[in-house]
Amino acid sequence: DIQVTQSPSSLSASVGDRVTITCRASQTIITYLNWYQQKPGRAPKLLIYAGTSLQSGVPSRFSGSGSGTDFTLTIRSLQPEDFATYYCQQSYIPPFTFGPGTRLDIK
Amino acid sequence: EVQLVESGGNLAQPGGSLRLSCAASGFSFGIYRMNWVRQAPGKGLEWVSYISSGGSDVSYADSVKGRFTISRDNAKNSVSLQMNSLRDEDTAVYYCARASGGNFYHFDYWGQGTLVTVSS
């Protein structure tokens, strides 16, 4: 199975900051990498798919990059509603493993 | 509007069974692949199972293989998860999720989740 790791596991930032979250796969997944945002008590929400494609309706301050085994999610100019937990997921081959999550808190 | 509504979550004893259902509306259900994803209390997301649009292709996480069975009824716009031989570690919120994107598979719509608690 493909293992997926994320770093950091948590971070604190302020409104207006730029933050980057990293995801690493245990083998190449080309660009079969998705990013989700989850708020407490809510279902996950798709942000980025295929490594770099912004899901419809998601603000352009979110962007994804990377290929192979290393990927990043960047949030430019954090807004109050962005404080949440972020998960990456590989969709190259099943099982479609998720990363352990990155909790983004307000500093 | 796309909607996915899960039901069937409940308290079950270890070794028992539950059947979860997910009712879909607002899209052409029969052409989409569907998945179940779960989240144990305070933990991360775990993909559980997948079923192809026609139902002929399925896949399971190792943690549930041989115990859970995914199925779908395209006439009724629903997908189900039969959960047998339940264990304490199956306690979680179970989400159904629609998969889009052809080869670049991603979960673009999720239900609100249904809670399964396994405890004696």
Interface residues (C-beta under 8 A of the other chain):
Chain A: D1 T31 Y32 N34 Y36 Q38 A43 P44 K45 L46 Y49 A50 S53 Q55 Y87 Q89 S91 P94 P95 F96 T97 F98 G99 P100 G101
Chain B: N35 V37 G44 L45 E46 W47 Y50 S59 Y60 A61 D62 Y95 G101 N103 F104 Y105 H106 F107 D108 W110 G111 Q112 G113
